[in-house]
Amino acid sequence: MKTPSFRSPPIFQSFPELLAAESTRHGGLSSFPYQSLNVGLFTEDRPEHIRQNRGLLFSSLGISEDQVASSHQVHGDQILMAEKPGFYEGYDALITSMPGLFLSVTIADCTPILVYDPVHRAVAAIHAGWRGTASRIVQKTMQAMKELFQTRAEVCYAYVGTCIDECSYEVGAEVAGHFETPFSRFDAQKQKYFLDLKAANVAQLRAEGMAEERIGISPYSTVLHNEDYFSHRKEKGETGRMLALVGVRE
């Protein structure tokens, strides 16, 4: 069995106290169409495979599941200030300043955003699909961190993770209408709009005062690199989920 595969965002490499990672689809137990490291609790995969995959991934990261906080995401803009591990309902962003508590979001086309405030050692894990992006969940999360932890965006670092790429994300006018140019592009030949979720979420970080050089952006796409990542759209809904995680070690 291969070791569960994950990638560590280079933007955080100068912070040895920080654990940040984004899983791929490799190294787990699940079979088609969830092959192989499916960690999504709300997929139709075999529950025992999901549990084992999550255990394998967390073990490879040097932590256990009882150190992780996660939520059933609903494509909203609610933010949880997590104070203990566990599974929560209805939040698409989690924040904490507690060492040893690791925040996670699951994705399969939506954008994961991880944030680290090295001054107050506070972190955020954000799940932003088009609805969350349109409702400015990234900006709301940064504002919540400022209120609760005295976080200043200009000292923070962030990672905008692997998601569906702009050239693959066709949407109708009703969705595109929620976005400004250049995040929404109309293709006259295809008579379709295309959304750039990465750029839209980077813009929200910048609007809160984060410098461009402090923002890392995944070079990968769930669609173009589907051999390494799950894509809900490309695989027509029958697929697994990756996990993005961040936290400060004790």
Secondary structure, 3 states (H helix, E strand, C coil): CCCCCEECCHHHCCCCCEEEEEECCCCCCCCCCCCCCCCCCCCCCCHHHHHHHHHHHHHHCCCCHHHEEEEECCCCCCEEECCCCEEEECCCEEEECCCCCEEEEEECCCEEEEEEECCCCEEEEEEECHHHHHCCHHHHHHHHHHHHHCCCHHHCEEEECCECCHHHCEECHHHHCCCCCCCEEEECCCCEEEECHHHHHHHHHHHCCCCHHHEEECCCECCCCCCCCCCCCCCCCCCCCEEEEEEECC
